[in-house]
Amino acid sequence: MAKKAVATLRDRTSGKGTVKCIRMVRSKRSGAYIFQEEILPVDKEKEFFEAK
């Protein structure tokens, strides 16, 4: 099972915060699992986890 980990990073200058999203994906080259991390605006979080 994949684990969804989200850490909230708050930008105090603007009204919206950002989140650090971590997703576990399988490497095409070696077949091992790697972690894909991105810091995104809050409204892009669902799109990150829906993409494959």
mmCIF file of the N, C-alpha and C atoms, coordinates in Angstrom:
data_MODEL
# 
_entry.id   MODEL 
# 
loop_
_atom_site.group_PDB 
_atom_site.id 
_atom_site.type_symbol 
_atom_site.label_atom_id 
_atom_site.label_alt_id 
_atom_site.label_comp_id 
_atom_site.label_asym_id 
_atom_site.label_entity_id 
_atom_site.label_seq_id 
_atom_site.pdbx_PDB_ins_code 
_atom_site.Cartn_x 
_atom_site.Cartn_y 
_atom_site.Cartn_z 
_atom_site.occupancy 
_atom_site.B_iso_or_equiv 
_atom_site.pdbx_formal_charge 
_atom_site.auth_seq_id 
_atom_site.auth_comp_id 
_atom_site.auth_asym_id 
_atom_site.auth_atom_id 
_atom_site.pdbx_PDB_model_num 
ATOM 1   N N  . MET A 1 1  ? 0.840  -1.180 0.000   1.00 0.00 ? 1  MET A N  1 
ATOM 2   C CA . MET A 1 1  ? 0.000  0.000  0.000   1.00 0.00 ? 1  MET A CA 1 
ATOM 3   C C  . MET A 1 1  ? 0.884  1.242  0.000   1.00 0.00 ? 1  MET A C  1 
ATOM 4   N N  . ALA A 1 2  ? 0.442  2.223  -0.720  1.00 0.00 ? 2  ALA A N  1 
ATOM 5   C CA . ALA A 1 2  ? 1.143  3.500  -0.755  1.00 0.00 ? 2  ALA A CA 1 
ATOM 6   C C  . ALA A 1 2  ? 0.749  4.322  0.458   1.00 0.00 ? 2  ALA A C  1 
ATOM 7   N N  . LYS A 1 3  ? 1.672  5.093  0.938   1.00 0.00 ? 3  LYS A N  1 
ATOM 8   C CA . LYS A 1 3  ? 1.415  5.925  2.102   1.00 0.00 ? 3  LYS A CA 1 
ATOM 9   C C  . LYS A 1 3  ? 1.373  7.384  1.669   1.00 0.00 ? 3  LYS A C  1 
ATOM 10  N N  . LYS A 1 4  ? 0.355  8.083  2.082   1.00 0.00 ? 4  LYS A N  1 
ATOM 11  C CA . LYS A 1 4  ? 0.215  9.496  1.757   1.00 0.00 ? 4  LYS A CA 1 
ATOM 12  C C  . LYS A 1 4  ? 0.760  10.300 2.934   1.00 0.00 ? 4  LYS A C  1 
ATOM 13  N N  . ALA A 1 5  ? 1.780  11.078 2.663   1.00 0.00 ? 5  ALA A N  1 
ATOM 14  C CA . ALA A 1 5  ? 2.369  11.924 3.696   1.00 0.00 ? 5  ALA A CA 1 
ATOM 15  C C  . ALA A 1 5  ? 2.335  13.366 3.220   1.00 0.00 ? 5  ALA A C  1 
ATOM 16  N N  . VAL A 1 6  ? 1.752  14.219 4.010   1.00 0.00 ? 6  VAL A N  1 
ATOM 17  C CA . VAL A 1 6  ? 1.655  15.632 3.652   1.00 0.00 ? 6  VAL A CA 1 
ATOM 18  C C  . VAL A 1 6  ? 2.066  16.460 4.858   1.00 0.00 ? 6  VAL A C  1 
ATOM 19  N N  . ALA A 1 7  ? 3.062  17.302 4.676   1.00 0.00 ? 7  ALA A N  1 
ATOM 20  C CA . ALA A 1 7  ? 3.481  18.224 5.723   1.00 0.00 ? 7  ALA A CA 1 
ATOM 21  C C  . ALA A 1 7  ? 3.073  19.627 5.289   1.00 0.00 ? 7  ALA A C  1 
ATOM 22  N N  . THR A 1 8  ? 2.449  20.357 6.166   1.00 0.00 ? 8  THR A N  1 
ATOM 23  C CA . THR A 1 8  ? 1.986  21.692 5.827   1.00 0.00 ? 8  THR A CA 1 
ATOM 24  C C  . THR A 1 8  ? 3.114  22.702 6.021   1.00 0.00 ? 8  THR A C  1 
ATOM 25  N N  . LEU A 1 9  ? 3.375  23.478 4.985   1.00 0.00 ? 9  LEU A N  1 
ATOM 26  C CA . LEU A 1 9  ? 4.377  24.533 5.027   1.00 0.00 ? 9  LEU A CA 1 
ATOM 27  C C  . LEU A 1 9  ? 3.636  25.839 4.803   1.00 0.00 ? 9  LEU A C  1 
ATOM 28  N N  . ARG A 1 10 ? 3.613  26.692 5.760   1.00 0.00 ? 10 ARG A N  1 
ATOM 29  C CA . ARG A 1 10 ? 2.790  27.895 5.690   1.00 0.00 ? 10 ARG A CA 1 
ATOM 30  C C  . ARG A 1 10 ? 3.619  29.093 5.240   1.00 0.00 ? 10 ARG A C  1 
ATOM 31  N N  . ASP A 1 11 ? 3.147  29.748 4.214   1.00 0.00 ? 11 ASP A N  1 
ATOM 32  C CA . ASP A 1 11 ? 3.763  30.988 3.738   1.00 0.00 ? 11 ASP A CA 1 
ATOM 33  C C  . ASP A 1 11 ? 3.016  32.132 4.408   1.00 0.00 ? 11 ASP A C  1 
ATOM 34  N N  . ARG A 1 12 ? 3.647  32.820 5.308   1.00 0.00 ? 12 ARG A N  1 
ATOM 35  C CA . ARG A 1 12 ? 2.962  33.828 6.113   1.00 0.00 ? 12 ARG A CA 1 
ATOM 36  C C  . ARG A 1 12 ? 2.682  35.122 5.333   1.00 0.00 ? 12 ARG A C  1 
ATOM 37  N N  . THR A 1 13 ? 3.367  35.348 4.219   1.00 0.00 ? 13 THR A N  1 
ATOM 38  C CA . THR A 1 13 ? 3.152  36.580 3.470   1.00 0.00 ? 13 THR A CA 1 
ATOM 39  C C  . THR A 1 13 ? 1.884  36.513 2.630   1.00 0.00 ? 13 THR A C  1 
ATOM 40  N N  . SER A 1 14 ? 1.576  35.354 2.076   1.00 0.00 ? 14 SER A N  1 
ATOM 41  C CA . SER A 1 14 ? 0.352  35.226 1.288   1.00 0.00 ? 14 SER A CA 1 
ATOM 42  C C  . SER A 1 14 ? -0.697 34.480 2.110   1.00 0.00 ? 14 SER A C  1 
ATOM 43  N N  . GLY A 1 15 ? -1.927 34.548 1.680   1.00 0.00 ? 15 GLY A N  1 
ATOM 44  C CA . GLY A 1 15 ? -3.015 33.918 2.412   1.00 0.00 ? 15 GLY A CA 1 
ATOM 45  C C  . GLY A 1 15 ? -3.022 32.406 2.312   1.00 0.00 ? 15 GLY A C  1 
ATOM 46  N N  . LYS A 1 16 ? -2.477 31.866 1.234   1.00 0.00 ? 16 LYS A N  1 
ATOM 47  C CA . LYS A 1 16 ? -2.489 30.425 1.030   1.00 0.00 ? 16 LYS A CA 1 
ATOM 48  C C  . LYS A 1 16 ? -1.155 29.817 1.434   1.00 0.00 ? 16 LYS A C  1 
ATOM 49  N N  . GLY A 1 17 ? -1.209 28.592 1.907   1.00 0.00 ? 17 GLY A N  1 
ATOM 50  C CA . GLY A 1 17 ? 0.007  27.886 2.279   1.00 0.00 ? 17 GLY A CA 1 
ATOM 51  C C  . GLY A 1 17 ? 0.415  26.909 1.196   1.00 0.00 ? 17 GLY A C  1 
ATOM 52  N N  . THR A 1 18 ? 1.480  26.218 1.449   1.00 0.00 ? 18 THR A N  1 
ATOM 53  C CA . THR A 1 18 ? 1.951  25.178 0.547   1.00 0.00 ? 18 THR A CA 1 
ATOM 54  C C  . THR A 1 18 ? 2.071  23.883 1.329   1.00 0.00 ? 18 THR A C  1 
ATOM 55  N N  . VAL A 1 19 ? 2.094  22.776 0.616   1.00 0.00 ? 19 VAL A N  1 
ATOM 56  C CA . VAL A 1 19 ? 2.240  21.471 1.247   1.00 0.00 ? 19 VAL A CA 1 
ATOM 57  C C  . VAL A 1 19 ? 3.379  20.720 0.574   1.00 0.00 ? 19 VAL A C  1 
ATOM 58  N N  . LYS A 1 20 ? 4.034  19.860 1.343   1.00 0.00 ? 20 LYS A N  1 
ATOM 59  C CA . LYS A 1 20 ? 5.060  18.979 0.796   1.00 0.00 ? 20 LYS A CA 1 
ATOM 60  C C  . LYS A 1 20 ? 4.410  17.618 0.634   1.00 0.00 ? 20 LYS A C  1 
ATOM 61  N N  . CYS A 1 21 ? 4.282  17.168 -0.605  1.00 0.00 ? 21 CYS A N  1 
ATOM 62  C CA . CYS A 1 21 ? 3.628  15.900 -0.907  1.00 0.00 ? 21 CYS A CA 1 
ATOM 63  C C  . CYS A 1 21 ? 4.695  14.861 -1.240  1.00 0.00 ? 21 CYS A C  1 
ATOM 64  N N  . ILE A 1 22 ? 4.543  13.667 -0.675  1.00 0.00 ? 22 ILE A N  1 
ATOM 65  C CA . ILE A 1 22 ? 5.487  12.579 -0.901  1.00 0.00 ? 22 ILE A CA 1 
ATOM 66  C C  . ILE A 1 22 ? 4.702  11.383 -1.420  1.00 0.00 ? 22 ILE A C  1 
ATOM 67  N N  . ARG A 1 23 ? 5.131  10.851 -2.563  1.00 0.00 ? 23 ARG A N  1 
ATOM 68  C CA . ARG A 1 23 ? 4.460  9.690  -3.149  1.00 0.00 ? 23 ARG A CA 1 
ATOM 69  C C  . ARG A 1 23 ? 5.518  8.637  -3.472  1.00 0.00 ? 23 ARG A C  1 
ATOM 70  N N  . MET A 1 24 ? 5.187  7.380  -3.226  1.00 0.00 ? 24 MET A N  1 
ATOM 71  C CA . MET A 1 24 ? 6.087  6.279  -3.525  1.00 0.00 ? 24 MET A CA 1 
ATOM 72  C C  . MET A 1 24 ? 5.752  5.753  -4.921  1.00 0.00 ? 24 MET A C  1 
ATOM 73  N N  . VAL A 1 25 ? 6.739  5.722  -5.813  1.00 0.00 ? 25 VAL A N  1 
ATOM 74  C CA . VAL A 1 25 ? 6.537  5.250  -7.179  1.00 0.00 ? 25 VAL A CA 1 
ATOM 75  C C  . VAL A 1 25 ? 7.587  4.194  -7.521  1.00 0.00 ? 25 VAL A C  1 
ATOM 76  N N  . ARG A 1 26 ? 7.260  3.362  -8.474  1.00 0.00 ? 26 ARG A N  1 
ATOM 77  C CA . ARG A 1 26 ? 8.171  2.295  -8.885  1.00 0.00 ? 26 ARG A CA 1 
ATOM 78  C C  . ARG A 1 26 ? 9.087  2.799  -10.004 1.00 0.00 ? 26 ARG A C  1 
ATOM 79  N N  . SER A 1 27 ? 10.375 2.563  -9.861  1.00 0.00 ? 27 SER A N  1 
ATOM 80  C CA . SER A 1 27 ? 11.354 2.981  -10.855 1.00 0.00 ? 27 SER A CA 1 
ATOM 81  C C  . SER A 1 27 ? 11.241 2.104  -12.102 1.00 0.00 ? 27 SER A C  1 
ATOM 82  N N  . LYS A 1 28 ? 11.235 2.719  -13.271 1.00 0.00 ? 28 LYS A N  1 
ATOM 83  C CA . LYS A 1 28 ? 11.155 1.960  -14.521 1.00 0.00 ? 28 LYS A CA 1 
ATOM 84  C C  . LYS A 1 28 ? 12.458 1.214  -14.804 1.00 0.00 ? 28 LYS A C  1 
ATOM 85  N N  . ARG A 1 29 ? 13.563 1.788  -14.397 1.00 0.00 ? 29 ARG A N  1 
ATOM 86  C CA . ARG A 1 29 ? 14.868 1.207  -14.691 1.00 0.00 ? 29 ARG A CA 1 
ATOM 87  C C  . ARG A 1 29 ? 15.187 -0.010 -13.834 1.00 0.00 ? 29 ARG A C  1 
ATOM 88  N N  . SER A 1 30 ? 15.051 0.137  -12.505 1.00 0.00 ? 30 SER A N  1 
ATOM 89  C CA . SER A 1 30 ? 15.463 -0.941 -11.608 1.00 0.00 ? 30 SER A CA 1 
ATOM 90  C C  . SER A 1 30 ? 14.303 -1.724 -11.007 1.00 0.00 ? 30 SER A C  1 
ATOM 91  N N  . GLY A 1 31 ? 13.094 -1.170 -11.038 1.00 0.00 ? 31 GLY A N  1 
ATOM 92  C CA . GLY A 1 31 ? 11.953 -1.859 -10.444 1.00 0.00 ? 31 GLY A CA 1 
ATOM 93  C C  . GLY A 1 31 ? 11.806 -1.599 -8.957  1.00 0.00 ? 31 GLY A C  1 
ATOM 94  N N  . ALA A 1 32 ? 12.746 -0.882 -8.361  1.00 0.00 ? 32 ALA A N  1 
ATOM 95  C CA . ALA A 1 32 ? 12.673 -0.569 -6.932  1.00 0.00 ? 32 ALA A CA 1 
ATOM 96  C C  . ALA A 1 32 ? 11.754 0.632  -6.725  1.00 0.00 ? 32 ALA A C  1 
ATOM 97  N N  . TYR A 1 33 ? 11.286 0.786  -5.508  1.00 0.00 ? 33 TYR A N  1 
ATOM 98  C CA . TYR A 1 33 ? 10.426 1.927  -5.186  1.00 0.00 ? 33 TYR A CA 1 
ATOM 99  C C  . TYR A 1 33 ? 11.282 3.135  -4.821  1.00 0.00 ? 33 TYR A C  1 
ATOM 100 N N  . ILE A 1 34 ? 10.858 4.308  -5.302  1.00 0.00 ? 34 ILE A N  1 
ATOM 101 C CA . ILE A 1 34 ? 11.526 5.562  -4.971  1.00 0.00 ? 34 ILE A CA 1 
ATOM 102 C C  . ILE A 1 34 ? 10.470 6.536  -4.462  1.00 0.00 ? 34 ILE A C  1 
ATOM 103 N N  . PHE A 1 35 ? 10.899 7.551  -3.770  1.00 0.00 ? 35 PHE A N  1 
ATOM 104 C CA . PHE A 1 35 ? 9.990  8.558  -3.242  1.00 0.00 ? 35 PHE A CA 1 
ATOM 105 C C  . PHE A 1 35 ? 10.060 9.801  -4.107  1.00 0.00 ? 35 PHE A C  1 
ATOM 106 N N  . GLN A 1 36 ? 8.896  10.273 -4.538  1.00 0.00 ? 36 GLN A N  1 
ATOM 107 C CA . GLN A 1 36 ? 8.795  11.486 -5.341  1.00 0.00 ? 36 GLN A CA 1 
ATOM 108 C C  . GLN A 1 36 ? 8.229  12.580 -4.437  1.00 0.00 ? 36 GLN A C  1 
ATOM 109 N N  . GLU A 1 37 ? 8.981  13.650 -4.242  1.00 0.00 ? 37 GLU A N  1 
ATOM 110 C CA . GLU A 1 37 ? 8.585  14.727 -3.344  1.00 0.00 ? 37 GLU A CA 1 
ATOM 111 C C  . GLU A 1 37 ? 8.444  16.034 -4.114  1.00 0.00 ? 37 GLU A C  1 
ATOM 112 N N  . GLU A 1 38 ? 7.415  16.796 -3.776  1.00 0.00 ? 38 GLU A N  1 
ATOM 113 C CA . GLU A 1 38 ? 7.220  18.116 -4.362  1.00 0.00 ? 38 GLU A CA 1 
ATOM 114 C C  . GLU A 1 38 ? 6.581  19.032 -3.337  1.00 0.00 ? 38 GLU A C  1 
ATOM 115 N N  . ILE A 1 39 ? 6.922  20.311 -3.409  1.00 0.00 ? 39 ILE A N  1 
ATOM 116 C CA . ILE A 1 39 ? 6.272  21.326 -2.591  1.00 0.00 ? 39 ILE A CA 1 
ATOM 117 C C  . ILE A 1 39 ? 5.315  22.070 -3.511  1.00 0.00 ? 39 ILE A C  1 
ATOM 118 N N  . LEU A 1 40 ? 4.024  21.992 -3.203  1.00 0.00 ? 40 LEU A N  1 
ATOM 119 C CA . LEU A 1 40 ? 2.982  22.507 -4.078  1.00 0.00 ? 40 LEU A CA 1 
ATOM 120 C C  . LEU A 1 40 ? 2.028  23.408 -3.318  1.00 0.00 ? 40 LEU A C  1 
ATOM 121 N N  . PRO A 1 41 ? 1.288  24.260 -4.034  1.00 0.00 ? 41 PRO A N  1 
ATOM 122 C CA . PRO A 1 41 ? 0.202  25.002 -3.387  1.00 0.00 ? 41 PRO A CA 1 
ATOM 123 C C  . PRO A 1 41 ? -0.878 24.022 -2.935  1.00 0.00 ? 41 PRO A C  1 
ATOM 124 N N  . VAL A 1 42 ? -1.640 24.413 -1.938  1.00 0.00 ? 42 VAL A N  1 
ATOM 125 C CA . VAL A 1 42 ? -2.652 23.536 -1.347  1.00 0.00 ? 42 VAL A CA 1 
ATOM 126 C C  . VAL A 1 42 ? -3.656 23.045 -2.386  1.00 0.00 ? 42 VAL A C  1 
ATOM 127 N N  . ASP A 1 43 ? -4.051 23.884 -3.328  1.00 0.00 ? 43 ASP A N  1 
ATOM 128 C CA . ASP A 1 43 ? -5.073 23.497 -4.300  1.00 0.00 ? 43 ASP A CA 1 
ATOM 129 C C  . ASP A 1 43 ? -4.569 22.495 -5.344  1.00 0.00 ? 43 ASP A C  1 
ATOM 130 N N  . LYS A 1 44 ? -3.276 22.261 -5.468  1.00 0.00 ? 44 LYS A N  1 
ATOM 131 C CA . LYS A 1 44 ? -2.717 21.302 -6.432  1.00 0.00 ? 44 LYS A CA 1 
ATOM 132 C C  . LYS A 1 44 ? -2.449 19.931 -5.801  1.00 0.00 ? 44 LYS A C  1 
ATOM 133 N N  . GLU A 1 45 ? -2.757 19.771 -4.521  1.00 0.00 ? 45 GLU A N  1 
ATOM 134 C CA . GLU A 1 45 ? -2.454 18.529 -3.805  1.00 0.00 ? 45 GLU A CA 1 
ATOM 135 C C  . GLU A 1 45 ? -3.174 17.315 -4.399  1.00 0.00 ? 45 GLU A C  1 
ATOM 136 N N  . LYS A 1 46 ? -4.471 17.427 -4.665  1.00 0.00 ? 46 LYS A N  1 
ATOM 137 C CA . LYS A 1 46 ? -5.234 16.310 -5.212  1.00 0.00 ? 46 LYS A CA 1 
ATOM 138 C C  . LYS A 1 46 ? -4.712 15.882 -6.580  1.00 0.00 ? 46 LYS A C  1 
ATOM 139 N N  . GLU A 1 47 ? -4.329 16.838 -7.420  1.00 0.00 ? 47 GLU A N  1 
ATOM 140 C CA . GLU A 1 47 ? -3.812 16.527 -8.743  1.00 0.00 ? 47 GLU A CA 1 
ATOM 141 C C  . GLU A 1 47 ? -2.502 15.732 -8.655  1.00 0.00 ? 47 GLU A C  1 
ATOM 142 N N  . PHE A 1 48 ? -1.675 16.043 -7.654  1.00 0.00 ? 48 PHE A N  1 
ATOM 143 C CA . PHE A 1 48 ? -0.397 15.336 -7.475  1.00 0.00 ? 48 PHE A CA 1 
ATOM 144 C C  . PHE A 1 48 ? -0.638 13.864 -7.167  1.00 0.00 ? 48 PHE A C  1 
ATOM 145 N N  . PHE A 1 49 ? -1.594 13.573 -6.272  1.00 0.00 ? 49 PHE A N  1 
ATOM 146 C CA . PHE A 1 49 ? -1.828 12.202 -5.874  1.00 0.00 ? 49 PHE A CA 1 
ATOM 147 C C  . PHE A 1 49 ? -2.674 11.423 -6.892  1.00 0.00 ? 49 PHE A C  1 
ATOM 148 N N  . GLU A 1 50 ? -3.436 12.110 -7.730  1.00 0.00 ? 50 GLU A N  1 
ATOM 149 C CA . GLU A 1 50 ? -4.205 11.425 -8.765  1.00 0.00 ? 50 GLU A CA 1 
ATOM 150 C C  . GLU A 1 50 ? -3.363 11.065 -9.973  1.00 0.00 ? 50 GLU A C  1 
ATOM 151 N N  . ALA A 1 51 ? -2.299 11.808 -10.228 1.00 0.00 ? 51 ALA A N  1 
ATOM 152 C CA . ALA A 1 51 ? -1.420 11.534 -11.373 1.00 0.00 ? 51 ALA A CA 1 
ATOM 153 C C  . ALA A 1 51 ? -0.641 10.248 -11.135 1.00 0.00 ? 51 ALA A C  1 
ATOM 154 N N  . LYS A 1 52 ? -0.387 9.530  -12.211 1.00 0.00 ? 52 LYS A N  1 
ATOM 155 C CA . LYS A 1 52 ? 0.391  8.292  -12.084 1.00 0.00 ? 52 LYS A CA 1 
ATOM 156 C C  . LYS A 1 52 ? 1.611  8.343  -12.940 1.00 0.00 ? 52 LYS A C  1 
# 
